[in-house]
Amino acid sequence: MDKIVVKGGNRLTGSVRIGGAKNAALPILISSLLTEGWCTYENVPVLRDIDSIKQLLTHLGADIETKGHTVRINAKGLNNPEAPYDLVRKMRASILVLCPLVARLKKARVSLPGGCAIGARPINFHLKGLSLLGADIELKHGYVEASADSLKGNEIYFDIPSVTGTENLLMAAVLAKGKTVLRNAAREPEIGALVDVLNQMGAKIEGAGTSVISVEGVENLQPVSISIIPDRIEAGTFMVAGALTQGDIEIIDCEPDHVSGVIHKLRQTGTDISVKDKTIHVKGSKDIKSIDIKTLPYPGFPTDMQAQFMVLLSVAGGLSIISETIFENRFIHVSELRRLGADITVSGNSAMIKGVPALSGAPVMATDLRASASLVLAGLIAQGTTEINRIYHLDRGYEAIEKKFQNLGADIQRIR
């Protein structure tokens, strides 16, 4: 099993290009199930999660061609309504095939995703919404079995905004008869990216980026050719790296508007940030200021950046508090950061971080995707060597992250 070894202390300088967003690519690739003919997707990141979803789409009957960062999918041969446990368990986003299967094949049998390291992520919003659109739903032997001769538009209200719930029901509503209105819908940029793709395919969707999205159903959709938006979490991770190492780096080919909350909080820590078009310039400060953070649904501070900021605040001057409101178990990286010398106390959904002069390298274990990134960041500033194990989590969401850090001057390598 691979591991990453980092020798801390190097100041990061130079430029880094941000790749395609995993969380945008997954639902967009799945949306190819809604039409026949070849869909072409560019700027698709090369990641474990992308490989997993391509395996699932192939199992369902789609033809797939991949060349570098370009993926072509033809779902004309879609003929299998079952997404089995062995494929779905690898990634929770696999539940997104549920609604496209019902829309195209009139039925679906999809394994329940199962547990998640960072907390429970129930799919009740998906099932309730699909039922309101006219589907019959049963839970049998760990599977969701759904069927509908014809989906019909309806009004759907989310008790709390759900990203995958919004995405799944959008893909049902576009081929449903009549009008569907999603209220208290998620507002993340990845939702907007999916809506843009569906509209280019011939859907009639309004309201993306707001909490109310309306969909007028159409008879069919056409193939599309698009490019995946930049990954805002990768951009945020490199921004924190620049701040941590007192670096001077340019983050290019990104969407600054998508990381406005991260920019705001980094500026509060004393980090110098300038923005021009698709480029963010980060200059780290010698004196990192303590701040408080509360994770919230977009456009609030993203939960996927919480672990990375915890590393930054672990060497800030003074006391910081992070409140996690999205996932109940998203402080499981704290014990590993403590191994590196961080002074962090957790109480319920809040973490109190008392800044220390320096971190110290040690062997650590990654527990989830963003926790993996936080340990790499910690290794960049820790005195001595940090060895990060179980980095398959990292490969789910960051393409060749060690090479990008090497190009910025970090002493980092992957040991196979």
C-alpha positions as CSV (number, residue, x, y, z in Angstrom):
1,M,0.0,0.0,0.0
2,D,1.3,3.5,-0.9
3,K,2.3,6.1,1.6
4,I,3.4,9.7,1.4
5,V,6.5,11.0,3.1
6,V,7.0,14.7,3.8
7,K,10.0,16.5,5.2
8,G,8.7,19.8,6.5
9,G,10.1,23.3,6.4
10,N,10.2,24.3,2.7
11,R,8.5,27.5,1.6
12,L,6.1,26.9,-1.3
13,T,6.5,29.2,-4.4
14,G,5.4,29.0,-8.0
15,S,2.1,28.2,-9.6
16,V,-0.3,25.3,-9.5
17,R,-3.2,24.5,-11.9
18,I,-6.4,23.3,-10.4
19,G,-8.0,20.2,-12.0
20,G,-11.6,19.4,-12.6
21,A,-14.0,19.1,-9.7
22,K,-14.7,15.5,-8.6
23,N,-17.9,16.5,-6.9
24,A,-19.1,18.1,-10.2
25,A,-17.8,15.3,-12.4
26,L,-19.6,12.4,-10.6
27,P,-23.2,13.6,-11.1
28,I,-22.4,14.9,-14.6
29,L,-21.0,11.6,-15.8
30,I,-24.1,9.9,-14.3
31,S,-26.4,12.3,-16.1
32,S,-25.3,10.6,-19.4
33,L,-27.7,7.8,-18.5
34,L,-30.6,10.2,-19.3
35,T,-29.9,10.2,-23.0
36,E,-28.7,8.1,-25.9
37,G,-25.6,8.9,-28.0
38,W,-22.1,9.9,-27.1
39,C,-21.6,12.5,-24.4
40,T,-18.1,14.1,-24.2
41,Y,-16.7,15.4,-20.9
42,E,-13.4,17.2,-20.7
43,N,-11.3,18.2,-17.7
44,V,-12.4,15.1,-15.9
45,P,-9.9,14.4,-13.0
46,V,-8.1,11.1,-12.9
47,L,-9.2,9.8,-9.5
48,R,-10.3,6.6,-7.7
49,D,-13.9,7.9,-7.4
50,I,-14.1,8.6,-11.1
51,D,-12.9,5.1,-11.9
52,S,-15.5,3.7,-9.5
53,I,-18.4,5.5,-11.2
54,K,-17.2,4.5,-14.6
55,Q,-17.2,0.8,-13.5
56,L,-20.7,1.2,-12.3
57,L,-21.9,2.9,-15.5
58,T,-20.3,0.1,-17.5
59,H,-22.1,-2.4,-15.4
60,L,-25.4,-0.7,-16.1
61,G,-24.8,-1.1,-19.9
62,A,-23.1,2.2,-20.9
63,D,-20.1,2.3,-23.3
64,I,-17.2,4.4,-22.0
65,E,-14.0,5.7,-23.7
66,T,-11.3,7.4,-21.7
67,K,-8.3,9.3,-23.0
68,G,-6.4,11.4,-20.4
69,H,-8.8,13.9,-18.9
70,T,-11.5,13.3,-21.6
71,V,-14.3,10.8,-21.0
72,R,-16.9,9.8,-23.6
73,I,-20.1,7.9,-22.5
74,N,-22.9,6.4,-24.6
75,A,-25.8,5.1,-22.6
76,K,-27.8,3.9,-25.6
77,G,-27.3,0.4,-24.4
78,L,-28.5,1.0,-20.9
79,N,-30.2,-2.2,-20.0
80,N,-29.4,-3.1,-16.4
81,P,-31.5,-1.5,-13.6
82,E,-29.3,-3.0,-10.7
83,A,-26.4,-1.2,-9.0
84,P,-25.0,-4.0,-6.8
85,Y,-23.4,-3.6,-3.3
86,D,-19.9,-4.4,-4.5
87,L,-19.9,-1.4,-6.8
88,V,-22.0,1.1,-4.7
89,R,-20.1,0.5,-1.4
90,K,-17.0,2.0,-2.9
91,M,-18.5,5.5,-3.0
92,R,-21.7,7.0,-1.7
93,A,-22.3,9.2,-4.8
94,S,-23.2,5.9,-6.6
95,I,-26.8,6.5,-5.2
96,L,-27.1,9.1,-7.9
97,V,-27.8,6.4,-10.5
98,L,-31.2,5.8,-8.8
99,C,-33.2,8.5,-10.4
100,P,-31.7,8.3,-13.9
101,L,-32.4,4.5,-13.9
102,V,-36.1,5.1,-13.0
103,A,-36.4,7.8,-15.5
104,R,-34.9,5.7,-18.4
105,L,-35.8,2.1,-17.5
106,K,-38.9,2.7,-15.4
107,K,-37.2,0.8,-12.5
108,A,-34.1,0.6,-10.4
109,R,-32.6,-1.7,-7.8
110,V,-29.7,0.1,-6.1
111,S,-27.8,-1.0,-3.0
112,L,-28.0,1.2,0.0
113,P,-24.6,3.0,0.3
114,G,-23.8,1.9,3.8
115,G,-21.7,3.6,6.4
116,C,-19.4,6.6,6.1
117,A,-16.4,7.5,8.1
118,I,-17.4,11.2,8.6
119,G,-21.0,10.5,9.7
120,A,-24.4,9.4,8.7
121,R,-25.6,10.6,5.3
122,P,-29.1,9.2,4.9
123,I,-30.8,9.1,1.6
124,N,-34.3,9.7,2.9
125,F,-34.5,12.9,0.9
126,H,-33.9,11.0,-2.3
127,L,-36.6,8.4,-1.6
128,K,-39.2,10.9,-0.3
129,G,-38.7,13.1,-3.3
130,L,-38.8,10.2,-5.8
131,S,-42.0,9.0,-4.2
132,L,-43.6,12.4,-4.6
133,L,-42.8,12.2,-8.3
134,G,-44.8,9.0,-8.5
135,A,-42.4,6.2,-7.9
136,D,-43.2,3.1,-5.8
137,I,-40.3,2.5,-3.4
138,E,-39.5,-0.5,-1.2
139,L,-36.4,-1.3,0.9
140,K,-35.5,-5.0,0.6
141,H,-32.4,-6.8,1.7
142,G,-30.2,-3.7,1.7
143,Y,-31.5,-2.4,-1.6
144,V,-33.7,0.4,-2.8
145,E,-36.2,-1.0,-5.3
146,A,-38.0,1.8,-7.2
147,S,-40.4,1.7,-10.1
148,A,-42.6,4.1,-12.0
149,D,-44.4,3.7,-15.3
150,S,-44.4,7.5,-15.6
151,L,-42.9,10.2,-13.3
152,K,-45.0,13.2,-12.7
153,G,-43.9,16.7,-11.5
154,N,-44.6,17.7,-8.0
155,E,-43.4,20.1,-5.3
156,I,-40.6,18.8,-3.1
157,Y,-39.3,20.4,0.1
158,F,-35.9,19.5,1.7
159,D,-35.9,19.7,5.5
160,I,-32.2,20.6,5.2
161,P,-30.4,21.3,1.9
162,S,-29.0,18.1,0.4
163,V,-26.5,18.2,-2.4
164,T,-26.9,14.6,-3.7
165,G,-30.6,14.7,-2.9
166,T,-31.0,17.9,-5.1
167,E,-28.9,16.3,-7.9
168,N,-30.7,13.0,-7.9
169,L,-34.2,14.6,-8.0
170,L,-33.1,17.0,-10.7
171,M,-32.2,14.0,-12.9
172,A,-35.7,12.5,-12.2
173,A,-37.6,15.8,-12.7
174,V,-36.1,16.6,-16.2
175,L,-37.9,13.6,-17.7
176,A,-41.1,13.8,-15.6
177,K,-44.3,15.1,-16.9
178,G,-45.2,18.6,-15.9
179,K,-43.5,20.9,-13.5
180,T,-41.3,20.1,-10.4
181,V,-40.3,22.6,-7.8
182,L,-37.4,21.8,-5.4
183,R,-37.6,24.1,-2.3
184,N,-34.7,24.6,0.1
185,A,-32.5,23.0,-2.5
186,A,-28.7,22.9,-2.2
187,R,-26.9,25.9,-3.8
188,E,-23.4,24.5,-4.3
189,P,-21.6,25.3,-7.5
190,E,-21.7,21.6,-8.4
191,I,-25.5,21.9,-8.5
192,G,-25.2,24.8,-10.9
193,A,-22.7,22.8,-13.1
194,L,-25.1,19.9,-13.3
195,V,-28.0,22.2,-14.2
196,D,-25.9,23.8,-16.9
197,V,-25.2,20.4,-18.4
198,L,-28.8,19.2,-18.2
199,N,-30.0,22.5,-19.9
200,Q,-27.5,22.0,-22.7
201,M,-29.0,18.5,-23.1
202,G,-32.4,20.2,-23.6
203,A,-33.8,20.3,-20.1
204,K,-35.8,23.3,-18.8
205,I,-34.4,24.2,-15.4
206,E,-34.4,27.6,-13.7
207,G,-33.2,28.8,-10.3
208,A,-29.8,27.1,-10.0
209,G,-27.8,28.8,-7.3
210,T,-30.9,29.7,-5.3
211,S,-32.9,27.6,-2.8
212,V,-35.8,27.2,-5.2
213,I,-35.2,25.3,-8.4
214,S,-38.0,24.8,-11.0
215,V,-38.0,22.1,-13.6
216,E,-40.3,21.8,-16.6
217,G,-40.2,18.1,-17.8
218,V,-39.3,17.3,-21.4
219,E,-39.8,14.2,-23.5
220,N,-36.1,13.4,-24.1
221,L,-32.6,14.8,-23.8
222,Q,-29.7,15.0,-26.3
223,P,-26.0,14.2,-25.9
224,V,-23.8,17.0,-24.8
225,S,-20.1,18.1,-24.9
226,I,-18.8,20.1,-21.9
227,S,-15.8,20.8,-19.6
228,I,-15.9,20.1,-15.9
229,I,-15.6,23.1,-13.6
230,P,-12.5,23.6,-11.5
231,D,-12.3,21.9,-8.1
232,R,-13.0,24.5,-5.4
233,I,-11.8,22.2,-2.6
234,E,-8.5,21.5,-4.3
235,A,-8.1,25.3,-4.8
236,G,-8.8,25.9,-1.1
237,T,-6.3,23.2,-0.1
238,F,-3.5,24.9,-2.0
239,M,-4.5,28.3,-0.7
240,V,-4.1,27.0,2.9
241,A,-0.7,25.4,1.9
242,G,0.5,28.8,0.7
243,A,-0.6,30.4,4.0
244,L,0.9,27.7,6.1
245,T,4.4,27.8,4.6
246,Q,4.6,31.6,4.4
247,G,4.6,30.8,0.7
248,D,4.0,32.9,-2.5
249,I,2.0,30.8,-4.9
250,E,-0.4,31.4,-7.8
251,I,-3.4,29.1,-8.1
252,I,-4.5,29.2,-11.7
253,D,-7.5,27.9,-13.7
254,C,-9.8,28.1,-10.7
255,E,-13.1,29.9,-9.9
256,P,-12.5,32.5,-7.2
257,D,-16.2,33.1,-6.7
258,H,-16.6,29.4,-5.6
259,V,-14.1,29.9,-2.8
260,S,-15.1,33.3,-1.5
261,G,-15.8,32.0,2.0
262,V,-12.3,30.4,2.1
263,I,-10.7,33.6,0.8
264,H,-12.5,35.7,3.5
265,K,-11.4,33.4,6.3
266,L,-7.8,33.3,5.1
267,R,-7.6,37.0,5.0
268,Q,-8.8,37.1,8.6
269,T,-5.7,35.0,9.5
270,G,-3.4,37.6,8.0
271,T,-2.9,35.9,4.6
272,D,-2.4,38.3,1.7
273,I,-4.7,37.2,-1.2
274,S,-5.3,38.9,-4.5
275,V,-7.7,37.7,-7.2
276,K,-7.6,38.3,-11.0
277,D,-9.9,36.5,-13.4
278,K,-9.2,32.8,-12.9
279,T,-6.1,33.2,-10.7
280,I,-5.7,33.5,-6.9
281,H,-2.4,34.8,-5.6
282,V,-1.6,33.8,-2.0
283,K,1.2,35.2,0.2
284,G,1.5,33.7,3.6
285,S,2.2,35.8,6.8
286,K,4.8,35.1,9.5
287,D,2.2,35.8,12.1
288,I,-0.9,33.7,11.6
289,K,-3.9,35.1,13.5
290,S,-6.5,32.9,15.3
291,I,-10.0,32.9,14.0
292,D,-13.3,31.1,14.6
293,I,-15.1,29.1,11.9
294,K,-18.5,27.5,11.5
295,T,-19.1,25.1,8.7
296,L,-22.4,25.7,6.8
297,P,-24.1,24.8,3.5
298,Y,-22.9,26.8,0.5
299,P,-22.3,29.8,0.3
300,G,-21.1,29.3,3.9
301,F,-17.7,27.9,4.9
302,P,-17.4,24.5,3.4
303,T,-17.1,21.4,5.6
304,D,-14.6,20.0,3.1
305,M,-12.1,22.7,4.1
306,Q,-12.5,22.3,7.9
307,A,-9.7,19.8,8.4
308,Q,-7.2,21.9,6.3
309,F,-8.0,25.1,8.3
310,M,-7.5,23.2,11.5
311,V,-3.9,22.6,10.6
312,L,-3.4,26.3,9.8
313,L,-5.0,27.3,13.1
314,S,-2.9,24.8,15.0
315,V,0.1,27.1,14.5
316,A,-1.7,30.4,14.8
317,G,-1.3,32.8,17.6
318,G,-4.0,32.4,20.2
319,L,-7.1,30.3,20.5
320,S,-9.5,29.4,17.6
321,I,-12.8,27.5,17.6
322,I,-14.2,25.4,14.8
323,S,-17.8,24.5,14.9
324,E,-18.8,21.6,12.6
325,T,-22.5,21.7,11.7
326,I,-22.7,19.4,8.6
327,F,-21.2,16.0,9.7
328,E,-21.2,14.6,13.3
329,N,-17.9,12.7,13.0
330,R,-15.8,15.1,11.1
331,F,-13.2,15.6,13.8
332,I,-11.7,12.1,13.5
333,H,-8.4,13.6,12.1
334,V,-7.9,15.4,15.4
335,S,-6.1,12.5,17.1
336,E,-3.6,12.3,14.2
337,L,-2.9,16.0,14.3
338,R,-2.3,15.7,18.1
339,R,0.4,13.1,17.2
340,L,2.1,15.8,15.3
341,G,2.0,18.1,18.4
342,A,-1.3,20.1,17.8
343,D,-3.1,21.3,20.9
344,I,-6.8,20.5,20.1
345,T,-9.7,19.8,22.4
346,V,-13.0,18.5,21.1
347,S,-16.3,19.0,22.8
348,G,-19.4,17.9,20.9
349,N,-19.4,19.5,17.5
350,S,-16.8,22.1,18.4
351,A,-13.0,22.0,18.4
352,M,-10.8,24.4,20.4
353,I,-7.4,24.9,18.8
354,K,-4.6,26.5,20.8
355,G,-1.8,27.5,18.6
356,V,1.6,26.0,19.2
357,P,5.0,27.3,18.0
358,A,5.6,24.3,15.7
359,L,4.4,20.8,14.8
360,S,6.7,17.7,14.9
361,G,6.8,15.0,12.2
362,A,5.6,11.5,13.1
363,P,3.9,8.5,11.4
364,V,0.1,9.2,11.0
365,M,-2.9,7.4,9.5
366,A,-5.4,9.0,7.1
367,T,-9.0,8.4,8.0
368,D,-11.0,10.1,5.1
369,L,-10.4,12.2,2.0
370,R,-10.1,15.7,3.6
371,A,-8.3,14.4,6.7
372,S,-5.7,13.0,4.3
373,A,-5.2,16.4,2.8
374,S,-4.9,18.0,6.3
375,L,-2.1,15.5,7.2
376,V,-0.2,16.4,4.1
377,L,-0.5,20.1,4.9
378,A,0.7,19.4,8.5
379,G,3.7,17.5,7.1
380,L,4.7,20.5,5.0
381,I,5.4,22.6,8.2
382,A,6.2,19.9,10.7
383,Q,9.8,19.7,11.9
384,G,11.3,16.5,10.7
385,T,9.6,13.8,8.6
386,T,5.9,12.9,8.5
387,E,4.8,9.6,7.1
388,I,1.2,9.4,6.0
389,N,-0.3,5.9,5.6
390,R,-3.6,4.8,4.0
391,I,-3.4,7.4,1.3
392,Y,-5.9,5.7,-0.9
393,H,-8.3,8.1,0.7
394,L,-6.3,11.0,-0.8
395,D,-6.4,9.4,-4.3
396,R,-10.2,9.5,-4.2
397,G,-10.2,13.3,-4.5
398,Y,-6.7,14.8,-5.3
399,E,-5.0,13.9,-8.6
400,A,-1.2,13.6,-8.2
401,I,-1.2,15.9,-5.2
402,E,2.4,15.0,-4.3
403,K,3.6,16.0,-7.8
404,K,1.9,19.4,-7.6
405,F,3.5,20.1,-4.2
406,Q,6.9,19.0,-5.5
407,N,6.5,21.6,-8.3
408,L,5.9,24.2,-5.6
409,G,9.1,23.2,-3.8
410,A,7.9,20.8,-1.2
411,D,10.0,17.8,-0.1
412,I,7.4,15.2,-0.6
413,Q,7.3,11.8,-2.2
414,R,5.1,8.8,-2.7
415,I,6.5,5.5,-1.6
416,R,5.0,2.5,-3.3
